[in-house]
Amino acid sequence: MKDLLDKAVKQAGEIILGKEHALRLALACLIARGHLLIEDIPGVGKTTLAHVLATILGLKFNRIQFTSDLLPSDILGVSVYERDSGQFKFHPGPIFAQVILADEVNRATPKTQSALLEAMEEHQVTIEGETRKLPEPFFVIATQNPGHLVGTFPLPESQLDRFMMRLELGYPGAQAERELLKSRDRRELIAGIKPALGAAQLLEIQAQVPRVHVADALLDYVQALLEFSRSSPKYLSGLSPRAGLSVLRAAQAWACMAGRNAVLPEDVQAVLPSVVNHRLRSAGEHMGRAVQAAASQLLNAVAIP
Amino acid sequence: MKPRRVITEAPVAAHIIFWIIGALLLVAAPHLLRVPLWISAASVLLGAWRVWGVRRPAALPGKAVRVILMFAALAGVLLTYGTVFGRDAGTALLLVMLSLKLLEMRTRRDVLVVIFLGYFLVLTQFLYSQSIFIGAYLLLVVLAITATLIGLHRQGAQLAPMANLRLASVLLLQALPLMLALYVLFPRISGPLIGLPKDAFGAGTGLDDEMAPGRISDLRQSGAVAFRVEFSGAPPDAGQRYWRGPVLWLTDGVTWSPGAGAANAAPVQIDVSGEPVNYDVTLEAHNRDWLFALDIPATVPDIGRITEDLQLLAHEPVKSRVRYKMTSYTQYRNGVAAQNGLRRALQLPPDANPRLRALAGSWRAEIADDEKLMQRALDFFRDQPFYYTLKPPLLVDRPHPMDDFLFSTRRGFCEHYSSAFAMLMRAAGIPARVVLGYQGGEMNPLGNYMIVRQSDAHAWAEVWLGEKGWVRVDPTGVIPPARVEINTDAAAQVAEVTPLIDLAQAAALVNAWQQLRFGWDAVNNTWNLWVLGYSAARQQQLFTQLGLDSWTKLGLGLLVALGLPFLFVAAHMLLRRSGRRDPAVALYQRYCNKLARARIVRRPSEGALDFALRVARLRPDLATQTNLITALYCALRYSPTPPAHALRQLRQFVQAFRA
């Protein structure tokens, strides 16, 4: 299983240069059945990363470009009257896929955003009074621009909480950038990659993740982290129980990717910044870089029991 | 407009100011009742001003006004007391200055100053009283101040007075063992407190060394304790309970005084018989140098000496409670009298009280025997209509007061009778003197000791009967009970109340009151003996018993007494932390300690794997061992099924590990 995942990371790494850690985190998020949010300024490869992930996993994916005039029905689908049969027929929207690429999710209006986010939570959509199941596996890879850019509707905290991880890509390193500049167009490369996994394999791996052993000592550590985030005056609000669950699930996925059958504190430490940085509100700070520091502060302040 | 200085510190919240003023009011309450009215009024008004200023900060005075107020207060104290030093003036100054400080209490720093001054004010209360009541009260006050201090530090958190009080109680309780250890073990200063101002010793109540009619009657209204006595055996009979004090030789016809040379020391040679009475006296401070003892004392306490006329005198005036051991005999023949002494015992002013002299002269003409003549005088008091009363007519301004007493008013109490009797004896040529002291005392059944109160103050006479030596005569005792008028205030009150309730109830009430009084006195006595009476000598005694007879040992003892509780607490905290500790963790900790000695220290938040990577990078020679240990540790601690013998292997590896 580890080999499979390593192979997937390696393949993706040939296209997304110098971002192996981010790739691994993204993969961990997906095998832990979490939704992924990628946030950064335009042009650093958010969409490419999402695209590569979907392709490598060998899943049916749809890309939705969010714009300010996008309507909920553009995502979910709509019933259209057919003259031949004299009946309304449902035309499923792009949401009916295994992987949704929600590009620039914060450019859409809140109403449209919430249509997507409801689907994320329930794995089903209700259209015109009828509830329809979404395919399995189902996950959303959303990208968004930082909140301060023009023309954005920032996602409210309650909806941010539905994403297991938020990744920031950052600029590539000098070496990676040079290679990027020299090589061919990314789009052609993506078209050329072969899926490393299939839907069945992915489901199997997803089923494995919750079985990774979590010792009491490790739960002590996770609880200590949660407790510290709640009691320390450094944070406006502490981590929710859902955040705690996400940390644990992501750490299990991380351990799984490392080929271990038990979670170690290092696994928690590896995934924690990405899992909590969009949930933790640092006192006196807005979301952003400062929170990254807040997450590492949290890690440094709490001793491993 | 001039730019104002920016106050960088945050102003203090209103509720903190209310708390502080409330707590200070509690601290100062006993002082407020004691200091002159203008100081109490000024302090309360200044406090009220500050409270008003919470609502309207503009109402608080500016710097100029505060300076003027300060000088005014200083001048006021100077005018009132003539000084700013000493106990009373110092306390008054502290009180009024503290109230002024409230006006400029704006920042946290000011509040801290005020709170610490409040603690100091608590201390000054003990210069006035060290009773249990004040002690308990001040404990409550300290609790309130401490809660205020906690509130100040929690400012901005939640406003929870009860939580602050609870935390303050916990803190004070935690401080209790330390306080006890310091109280018991800290070297005590013997003698009067060095540097304590002179006026720290207020006027005590007690006997005077002059006797004029009326002096004792004031004392007799006082229920204050004069001294307490613990007997080793049975207490003496009620008729023998004469507690000897100053002896008066010299009279001017109305007033008696000790006279010159009365305090000469002399070797005591008294024939005693019967059983000795052994007892301990705990004497309250009375600011004079007499020590009281059961008539007659046969030993001399180590804090004093004995005189020829059997007065016990302390080396220093008794300014604080003292305790001494005594032995007395109630049957004796006191033949100690220098010739000079007998002559002094015959002194009478030649022109005072002519009728008294005439009466004594007429008896002398009839009776030759001294003892019979003495009996004749006692019969005179018994048979003529003499009354015993605590409110006799005033005699002092008359030309011949004793004549008036003997032949017209005939109302008086022990001072009148002993004085008149001694003068009659002297006029008849029998040496006589007056003895002041206490008579009686009640046993406290709860503490098994005797209480002698100021109301037991008494005066009696001693006459020289040749062979028999000095014989104690109590002329007051011959007045028949029918002619005794009890009209003290307390008795008057009982008389007023009695008709309202029936007699059985009254008896029960009196009984209950008596029990309560005894119980309270027993508590007080214990407090005096064990808390206030814990003197340098007692401490020394305790140390010797504990084997701490040198300073080194004492220092060691102090260290142990203070250090052990801390060790205990620390051990408790450590044990509690490691109570459910995994043995793997302990072994891993050992491994980390070994590495720490090689200056590779694991951060508490550093995972074992990360640490192993770092160790391998820093010391490639340790990589193999480290990886083994780390793998075993992680397996033991985090994996679902640790391999068999993993713990044993880990122990072996850790033991073999050398960094």
Interface residues (C-beta under 8 A of the other chain):
Chain A: H213 A215 A217 L218 N261 A262 V263 L264 P265 E266 Q269 L299 N300 A301 V302 A303 I304
Chain B: D582 R603 P604 S605 E606 G607 A608 L609 D610 C634 R637 Y638 S639 P640
